[in-house]
Amino acid sequence: MSDVLSVPRPILLIEDNPADLDLALRAFKRRHLLNPVKIVRDGQEALDLLPAWEAGEPLPIVALLDLNLPKVCGLEVLRQFKACKAVCGMPVVVLTTSDEDRDIKAAYELGVNSYIVKPVDFESFANVAAQIDLYWCVLNKPVPSSS
């Protein structure tokens, strides 16, 4: 049972584009998001988190994953997240500019929980942030933290 006064589990934002990162953070701030946002800026940095999670560090409540990442592409990050027993239950939402059928199909074949094409304007992105907050942070029942 978690302590009511404990810090909510973070949202993991895997995003390399500074403009998209700023847009996401401003949208979450406007939403008064209670969950902290942990930012990683490339695919390798995201994969470097796996050992800590395998060692029992609490998983983020949801990972928001861009596909077009430096070092390791988003689809490979998704593949490794879903292949890792300690992490496979963490919801992963692709949040990307790609609306290519092949990317959407590949993401779902790898086990993505949702696929969202990034809106380009702030108001639309703020609406997406509100939906992410409402569904993944409030309504959805996450995999229990191992701590």
N, C-alpha and C positions, 0 to 999 in steps of 0.2 A: 504494500500500500504506500502510495507516495504522500509525502508531507505537503499539506495544503499551502504552506508558505515557501515551498521550494521553487526555484526558478524553472519556468517552463522549458521543455526541451527545445533546442534551436531548430530553425529552418536552415538547411544547408543550401546555399546559393552558389552554384558552380557556373561562373560567368567571367569571361575575359574582356568583354567589350566595356570600356569605361562609361560610355554613354548609356548602355543598357543597364549596367550596374547602378548608375546614378538614378535612372528612371525607376528601377525596382525598389531601391532604398527609399526614394521619395514617396513612392506609392504605398509602401509598407508603413512609413512614418505617418502619412496622412490617415491610414487605417488605425493608427494607435495599436499596432501589433504588440501583443504581450510577449511573444516568443522572440528571443534574440535571433539575429541573423548571423550565421557563420559564413564567411565568404572565402571561396577558393577560386583562383584565377586561371587554372589550367587543369587538364585531365590528370596529369601525373600527381599534382598536389591533392586532387580528390582521391586517387588510389592510395596515396601515402597515409590516408586516414584509416585504411582497412585494419592494420595491426592493432591500433588502439581500440577499435570496435571489437575485434576478435578477443582482445584482452578484457573486455567487459565494460568499456566506456559506453555510456548511454548513447543510443542512436539518435540522430536528429528525428524530429517528428515527420519531416518530409524533406526530400532532396529535390531542388529545382535545377535541372540539368540542361545546359545549352549543348547543342550537338557540335557546333563549330568551335572546337577548343584547340589551343596549341598543345604540343607535346604528345597528348593522347586524346583521340577523338571521343566525343560524347557517347557514341554507340559502344565503343570499347569499355568506357567507364561503366556504362549500364550493364554490359555483359559481365564484367567482373563483380560489380555490386550484386547482381542477381545470382552469380555462381558461388558467392561467399555465404556459407551457412549462417554466420553471425549477422549478416547484413541483408539477406534476401527478403526479409519481411518488411524492411523499411520502404515506404512508398516513394517512388521516383516519378516525378512529373517532368517530362521534357518540355522546356520553355525555350523555343528557338524560332529563328526567322524562316526556317525551311518548311515549306508546305509541299515538298516533293513526296509523291506517293511512295517511292522506294524508301525514304527515310521514315515515314510514318509506319509502313509495313515492318521494316527492320526493327524499329523501336518496340512495337507490340510483340513481335516474335521473340524479342529478348526479355519481355516481361514488364515493360513500362506500365505504370498504373494509369497514366493520362498523358495526352500529347496536346500541347497548346502552342499555337503560332503566336509569337510575340506581337502585340499591338505596337504600332509605332508612335502613337500620340499618348500623352500623359493621362488624359481622362480615361481612355480605353484601358491603359495599363493599370490605372488605379482600380478599375472595375475588376480586372483579372486578379489583382492583389486581394481585393475584398473577397472574391470567391475562394481563392486559395486559403485565406485566413479562416473563412467561415467553414469550409468543408474539411480541410486537412488539419486545422488547429483546434477547431471547436467541435464539429459534428463527428468526424471520423474517430473510431476507437483504434489507437495505434498498438503495435506490438509492444508489450510491456518492456520497460527498461530493465536491463539486467542488474542494475545497482540497487 
